[in-house]
Amino acid sequence: MTATLEATETAVRLDGVRKTFGSGTRAVTALDGIDLRVAPGEFVCLLGASGCGKTTVLNLIAGLDAPTSGEIELSTTRPAVMFQEAALMPWLTAARNVELPLRLARVGKSQREARTRELLDLVRLGDVGNKRPHELSGGMRQRVALARALASALDGNRGEAASLLLMDEPFSALDAITRDVLQGELLRVWQATGTAVVFVTHDVREAVRLGQRVVLLSSKPGRVVQEWDVDGLTGSDELDAVDRINARLREVISSHAA
């Protein structure tokens, strides 16, 4: 079951969430008793090997699927979602792509145009609003997708910023240099908006660099096996955290293979 939280001390809460696909002898349990809390404005990275259920968690939080059992509670009815692919409408300009969810939400023309300009400026693309996706680099397309995701969570004509942003390995298809730049840009946007972020990745370095907290899931069926507070780590402390989490991840993968 999914509900909306009345209190604001939690952006999202999962209690005993279990997800099984199929039935009978063909049933596959993807998640088995996930408990997770994300505070307003917190940046949490979900880490784990491929197939451990990270994307399933995101889909359940987004309301794209329903848990088999357990409860999911959100502080917003419209979390923003950003996937691996930008998935922009190729016939629309960058500005029109960002504006689309505002148009669907029936936001007035002048307000949605102003908000679109603000969001493009926020992701440092204020000068390419008239260009179509094929005219943009991969990194620029992902910035447009980020602006659109934030626009999609606006509360109607009130124009409130997104309170929860769900990101499913949004930089995995990019080259290393572009990925590094966009990680920095994402941190800047997160700090500017105060949005809570749940970020799925299988890259330990990315998780430690971006997150305030790293949550490790076991291999299928996914369970929370350990969490780390990595907020503000730099230099050798950051490298030590990467090494510790990598070692624990290898243990989890090895125990599953055995």
LINWO-V851477 format. One record per pair of residues at least 12 apart in sequence whose ideal C-beta (glycine too) atoms are under 8 Angstrom apart, sorted by the first residue. I is the first residue (numbers start at 1). J is the second residue. Records with the same first field share a line. If there is no record, write none. Layout:
BEGIN
I: J, J
END
This chain:
BEGIN
1: 66, 67, 70, 71, 72
2: 60, 63, 66, 67, 71, 72, 73, 74
3: 71, 72, 73, 74
4: 73, 74, 75, 76, 77
5: 73, 74, 75
7: 75
8: 40, 75
9: 39, 40
10: 37, 38, 39, 40, 73, 75
11: 38, 39, 40, 41, 42, 74, 75, 76, 163, 164, 196
12: 36, 37, 38, 61, 72, 73, 74, 75, 79, 164, 196, 198
13: 36, 37, 38, 71, 72, 73, 74
14: 34, 35, 36, 37, 57, 60, 61, 70, 71, 72
15: 35, 70, 71, 72, 73
16: 33, 34, 35, 69, 70, 71
17: 31, 33, 34, 35, 36, 57, 60, 67, 69, 70, 71, 72
18: 31, 32, 33, 34, 67, 68, 69, 70
19: 31, 53, 56, 60, 65, 67, 68
20: 68
28: 220
29: 220, 221
30: 53, 56, 220, 221, 222
31: 53, 56, 57, 60, 67, 221, 222, 223
32: 221, 222, 223
33: 70, 223
34: 53, 57, 70, 217, 222, 223, 224
35: 224
36: 57, 215, 224
38: 164, 196, 198
39: 196
40: 75, 163, 194, 196
41: 194, 195, 196
42: 196, 197, 212, 213
43: 190, 196, 197, 199, 210, 211, 212, 213
44: 196, 197, 198, 199, 211, 212, 213, 214, 215
45: 199, 200, 201, 206, 207, 208, 210, 211, 213, 214, 215
46: 58, 198, 199, 200, 201, 215, 217
47: 201, 202, 204, 207, 214, 215, 216, 217, 245, 249
48: 202, 216, 217, 218, 219, 222, 249, 252
49: 202, 219, 249, 252, 253, 256
50: 202
51: 219, 220
52: 217, 218, 219, 220, 222
53: 217, 220, 221, 222
54: 168, 200, 201, 202, 217, 222
55: 168, 200
56: 222
57: 198, 200, 217, 222
58: 81, 166, 168, 198, 200
60: 72
61: 74, 79, 164, 166, 198
62: 79, 81, 166
63: 79
64: 81
74: 164
75: 163, 164
76: 153, 162, 163, 164
78: 152, 153, 154, 155, 162
79: 153, 162, 163, 164, 165, 166
80: 149, 150, 152, 153, 162, 164, 165, 166, 195
81: 149, 152, 165, 166, 167, 168
82: 145, 146, 149, 165, 166, 167, 168, 170
83: 145, 168, 170
84: 168, 169, 170, 172, 173
85: 173
86: 133, 138, 141, 142, 144, 145
87: 145
88: 133, 141, 144, 145, 148
89: 133
90: 132, 133, 134
91: 132
92: 132
93: 129, 130, 131, 132
94: 120, 125, 128, 129, 130, 131, 132, 133, 136, 140, 144
95: 116, 117, 120, 129, 130
97: 133, 144, 148
98: 116, 119, 120, 129, 144, 147, 148, 151
99: 112, 113, 116, 151
100: 148, 151
101: 148, 151, 152, 154
102: 115, 116, 151, 154
105: 154, 156
106: 156, 157
107: 154, 156, 157, 159
108: 157
111: 157, 159
115: 151, 154, 159
116: 129, 147, 151
117: 129
119: 147, 148, 150, 151
120: 144, 147
122: 147, 150, 189, 192, 193
123: 143, 144, 146, 147, 185, 189
124: 143, 185
125: 140, 143, 144, 147
128: 140
137: 178
138: 173, 174, 175, 178
139: 174, 178, 181, 182
142: 170, 171, 174, 182
143: 182, 185
145: 170
146: 170, 186, 189
149: 162, 165
150: 162, 165, 189, 193, 195
153: 165
161: 193, 194, 195
162: 193, 195
163: 195, 196
164: 195, 196, 197, 198
165: 190, 195, 196, 197, 198
166: 197, 198
167: 186, 197, 198, 199, 200
168: 200
169: 200, 201, 202
170: 182
171: 183, 206
172: 201, 203
179: 206
183: 206, 209, 210
186: 210
187: 210
199: 211
204: 242, 245, 246, 249
205: 242
207: 230, 245
208: 230, 233, 238, 241, 242, 245
209: 238
211: 230, 231
212: 229, 230, 231
213: 227, 228, 229, 230, 231
214: 227, 228, 230, 245
215: 227
216: 228, 245, 248, 249, 252
218: 252, 256
219: 252, 253, 255, 256
220: 256
225: 248, 252
226: 248
228: 241, 244, 245
END
